[in-house]
């Protein structure tokens, strides 16, 4: 892991902003030491990255931060989710393990082997997953200390057509899916997101949102919402360039950020 770049970056926003735009899946970067443990050939890996990467979501968050009246903070994963997925848990017991997509993926979006059977994933958890989780926890704690609250807005994207790994992909695939948590997603935050993005659905085809475990189900001052943007609304699928929809969506995210920052979208 010595050749790996910093696995994440906390990009400062305004001192009085409670908002953290969390961008966990935008990167295609896989360090050489990790690439050696992946069984796919180069062309196969490139195709898998096209499917699994939330392409350009870092640009959407960056543009939104620049447009916002109160600049949000950004926490950006610099490594591909094929290294580790920071939104899983190391001891994942949920159904994503059934498709080989726990904290360290063992299978691809199409169910093929990604890593050898029995591969030791402990070093990836130790060197990538756990430092990321600790840093995100500190970032949330800092917003709480500075503003009395923290609002995590998860910035994701998803394909217009269901991929085989999706266990609940038979439902609607709206332009924007809003993933919620019954404890951490207040109605005012949802209302602000609906106003900002327009056509949305709740928790379809993906549900839930990310909150560090230290705060999960304990601190109501930590609000959270997952924003899943359907990829054909802003880019060529799979893995192609961004189009004009990126600016429009960044503007919507900036409006949501500003509604949160002035205190009208939490509580």
Protein Blocks (a to p, Z undefined) as FASTA:
>chain_A
ZZpccfbdcddddfklcbdcddfklpccdcfklmmmpcbdfklmmmmmmmmpcghklmmm
mmmmmmpmbdcdddddfbdfklpcckbcfklcbfklmnopafbdcbdfkopafbdghiaf
klmmmmmmmmmmmmmmmmmmmmmmmnopacddddddddfbdcfklmblmbccdfbdcddd
fklmcfklmmmmmmmnopadehiabecddddfklgoklmmlccddddddfklmpccehia
cdfklmmmmmmmmmmmmmmmnopagZZ
